[in-house]
């Protein structure tokens, strides 16, 4: 049963890796510049993937470890989901009411340590109010669906294992 929770975490890592690769392909392969909110969603998915890998190191035979793993991976997923909802709200406003999404991340973090290493991930100059589509669905919806999938998978797996232990 513990191996199945590790499989859930591995599956979440795989989803996060595919989503990150897809967002980088859309930026560098298709020329779609991400906005500040898109980059926040990308970074949150990257953290979901990294924390799911890190969580596999926990002793998942204990319920407390599975709970910590679910909480660790849920925090960036919630952050990305909230950002996607905020961007969808911003995109629903008329153009004259849309606020600026702020300075690009590359401008904000230019002097930070190891900037050259992670700069390709945070590079983007798009406007947050511009609606970009993939398969006729706006990008924030994709991000929101992925975050919801991650949360349902994590907590659903945690719940099933919790009740499985009680039944044994």
C-alpha positions as CSV (number, residue, x, y, z in Angstrom):
1,X,0.0,0.0,0.0
2,X,2.9,2.4,0.8
3,X,4.3,1.8,-2.7
4,X,1.0,3.2,-4.2
5,X,1.4,6.5,-2.3
6,X,4.9,6.7,-3.8
7,X,3.4,6.0,-7.2
8,X,1.0,8.9,-6.6
9,X,3.9,11.2,-5.8
10,X,5.8,9.9,-8.8
11,X,2.8,10.5,-11.0
12,X,2.5,14.1,-9.6
13,X,6.2,14.6,-10.4
14,X,5.6,13.3,-14.0
15,X,2.6,15.7,-14.5
16,X,4.6,18.6,-13.1
17,X,7.5,17.7,-15.5
18,X,5.3,17.5,-18.5
19,X,3.5,20.8,-17.6
20,X,6.9,22.5,-17.1
21,X,8.2,21.2,-20.4
22,X,5.1,22.3,-22.2
23,X,5.2,25.8,-20.8
24,X,8.9,26.1,-21.8
25,X,8.1,24.7,-25.3
26,X,5.2,27.3,-25.7
27,X,7.6,30.1,-24.7
28,X,10.8,29.1,-26.6
29,X,9.3,26.8,-29.3
30,X,6.2,28.7,-30.2
31,X,7.3,32.3,-29.2
32,X,4.6,32.9,-26.6
33,X,6.0,35.2,-23.9
34,X,4.6,34.4,-20.5
35,X,3.4,37.2,-18.2
36,X,4.4,37.6,-14.5
37,X,1.4,35.5,-13.4
38,X,2.2,32.8,-15.9
39,X,5.7,32.6,-14.5
40,X,4.4,32.3,-11.0
41,X,2.2,29.4,-12.1
42,X,5.2,27.8,-13.8
43,X,7.4,28.1,-10.8
44,X,4.6,26.7,-8.5
45,X,4.4,23.6,-10.8
46,X,8.2,23.3,-10.7
47,X,8.0,23.4,-6.9
48,X,5.2,20.8,-6.9
49,X,7.4,18.4,-8.9
50,X,10.5,19.0,-6.7
51,X,8.6,18.6,-3.5
52,X,6.9,15.5,-4.7
53,X,10.3,14.0,-5.4
54,X,11.6,15.1,-2.0
55,X,8.5,13.7,-0.3
56,X,9.3,10.3,-1.6
57,X,12.3,10.3,0.7
58,X,9.9,10.4,3.8
59,X,9.1,7.1,5.6
60,X,5.7,6.9,3.9
61,X,4.6,3.8,6.0
62,X,3.7,6.3,8.7
63,X,0.6,8.4,8.4
64,X,2.3,11.5,9.7
65,X,4.8,11.2,6.8
66,X,2.1,10.9,4.2
67,X,0.3,13.9,5.8
68,X,3.5,16.0,5.6
69,X,4.1,14.9,2.0
70,X,0.5,15.9,1.1
71,X,0.9,19.3,2.8
72,X,4.3,20.0,1.3
73,X,3.2,19.3,-2.3
74,X,-0.2,21.1,-1.7
75,X,1.2,24.5,-0.8
76,X,2.7,25.3,-4.2
77,X,-0.3,23.7,-5.9
78,X,-2.6,26.0,-4.0
79,X,-0.4,29.0,-4.8
80,X,-0.4,28.2,-8.5
81,X,-4.2,27.6,-8.4
82,X,-4.8,30.9,-6.6
83,X,-2.6,32.7,-9.2
84,X,-4.5,31.1,-12.0
85,X,-7.9,32.1,-10.5
86,X,-6.5,35.7,-10.1
87,X,-5.3,35.8,-13.7
88,X,-8.7,34.5,-14.9
89,X,-10.4,37.3,-13.0
90,X,-7.9,39.9,-14.4
91,X,-8.6,38.6,-17.9
92,X,-12.3,38.9,-17.4
93,X,-12.0,42.7,-16.8
94,X,-12.4,45.2,-19.6
95,X,-9.0,46.4,-21.0
96,X,-9.2,49.8,-19.3
97,X,-9.8,48.2,-15.9
98,X,-7.0,45.7,-16.1
99,X,-4.1,46.5,-13.7
100,X,-0.5,46.1,-14.7
101,X,1.0,42.8,-13.5
102,X,4.2,44.4,-12.6
103,X,7.8,44.4,-13.7
104,X,9.2,41.2,-15.3
105,X,10.9,38.7,-13.0
106,X,14.2,39.1,-14.9
107,X,14.2,42.8,-14.0
108,X,13.4,42.1,-10.3
109,X,16.0,39.4,-9.8
110,X,18.7,40.6,-12.1
111,X,21.4,40.9,-9.4
112,X,20.4,37.8,-7.5
113,X,22.8,34.9,-6.9
114,X,22.9,32.2,-9.7
115,X,20.6,34.4,-11.9
116,X,22.1,33.0,-15.1
117,X,21.0,29.5,-14.1
118,X,17.3,30.1,-13.6
119,X,16.8,33.1,-15.8
120,X,15.4,31.1,-18.7
121,X,12.6,29.8,-16.4
122,X,11.6,33.3,-15.3
123,X,12.1,35.2,-18.5
124,X,8.9,36.7,-19.9
125,X,7.4,40.0,-20.9
126,X,3.7,39.2,-21.7
127,X,0.7,41.1,-20.4
128,X,-1.4,39.3,-17.8
129,X,-4.6,40.5,-19.4
130,X,-3.8,38.9,-22.8
131,X,-5.6,35.6,-23.2
132,X,-3.5,32.9,-24.9
133,X,-5.0,29.6,-25.8
134,X,-3.9,26.0,-26.1
135,X,-6.4,23.6,-27.6
136,X,-9.0,26.4,-27.4
137,X,-8.6,26.6,-23.6
138,X,-7.0,29.7,-22.0
139,X,-3.6,28.9,-20.3
140,X,-4.8,29.8,-16.7
141,X,-7.5,27.2,-17.0
142,X,-4.9,24.6,-17.8
143,X,-2.9,25.6,-14.8
144,X,-5.9,25.5,-12.6
145,X,-6.9,22.1,-13.8
146,X,-3.4,20.7,-13.2
147,X,-3.3,22.2,-9.7
148,X,-6.8,20.7,-8.9
149,X,-5.7,17.3,-10.3
150,X,-2.6,17.4,-8.1
151,X,-4.6,18.3,-5.0
152,X,-7.3,15.7,-5.6
153,X,-4.7,13.0,-6.3
154,X,-2.7,13.8,-3.2
155,X,-5.5,14.1,-0.7
156,X,-7.5,11.4,-2.3
157,X,-4.6,9.0,-2.0
158,X,-4.0,10.1,1.5
159,X,-7.6,9.6,2.4
160,X,-7.8,6.1,0.9
161,X,-4.6,5.0,2.7
162,X,-5.8,6.5,6.0
163,X,-9.1,4.5,5.8
164,X,-7.3,1.4,4.5
165,X,-5.1,1.4,7.7
166,X,-8.2,1.7,9.9
167,X,-9.9,-1.2,8.1
168,X,-6.8,-3.5,8.5
